[in-house]
């Protein structure tokens, strides 16, 4: 369960950064992205998928959250 920093890029895209792996990718899609909640299955532009139980209310970015790899 790595800690992941999520921040907005200059263009407004969300960036997903895992420090221990020195991996940074753009988030392609988020399963739940509403004014009430954010999270669920997150797909990155490299095709990998991660999971976070939806958070209510949605977090403010930048933030650090604990994700697991989606099966």
C-alpha positions in Angstrom: 0.0 0.0 0.0 2.2 2.8 -1.2 1.8 6.5 -0.3 0.9 8.4 -3.5 1.1 12.1 -3.9 -1.5 13.6 -6.3 -1.1 17.1 -7.6 -2.4 19.2 -10.5 -0.1 19.9 -13.4 0.1 23.3 -15.1 -2.5 22.1 -17.6 -4.9 21.0 -14.8 -4.4 17.2 -15.2 -3.9 15.2 -12.1 -0.4 13.6 -11.6 0.1 10.4 -9.7 3.5 10.1 -8.0 5.0 7.2 -6.1 8.2 8.3 -4.5 9.7 4.9 -3.6 9.4 3.9 -7.3 10.2 7.3 -8.7 7.1 6.9 -10.9 5.0 9.8 -12.1 2.1 9.3 -14.5 -1.0 11.3 -15.5 -4.3 10.0 -14.2 -6.5 9.0 -17.2 -9.7 8.3 -15.3 -11.2 8.1 -11.8 -14.1 5.8 -11.1 -15.8 8.3 -8.7 -15.2 12.0 -9.4 -18.2 14.0 -8.1 -18.6 17.0 -5.8 -19.6 14.5 -3.1 -16.8 11.8 -3.4 -13.5 11.0 -5.1 -11.7 7.7 -5.6 -12.4 4.1 -6.5 -10.5 2.6 -9.4 -7.9 5.0 -10.9 -6.4 4.3 -14.3 -3.1 5.9 -15.3 -2.0 6.8 -18.8 0.5 3.8 -18.7 -2.5 1.4 -18.3 -1.8 0.5 -14.7 -4.8 0.6 -12.3 -4.9 1.5 -8.6 -7.6 1.6 -6.0 -8.6 3.9 -3.2 -11.8 3.7 -1.2 -13.9 6.7 -2.2 -13.3 9.8 0.0 -16.1 12.1 1.0 -15.7 15.0 0.7 -13.2 14.9 -2.2 -9.6 15.8 -1.2 -7.9 19.1 -2.1 -4.8 18.7 -4.3 -1.9 18.4 -3.7 -2.5 15.5 -1.2 -0.9 12.2 -0.2 -3.1 9.1 -0.1 -2.6 5.3 0.4 -3.5 3.3 -2.7 -3.4 -0.4 -3.6 -2.9 -2.0 -7.0 -6.2 -2.9 -8.6 -6.6 -6.5 -9.5 
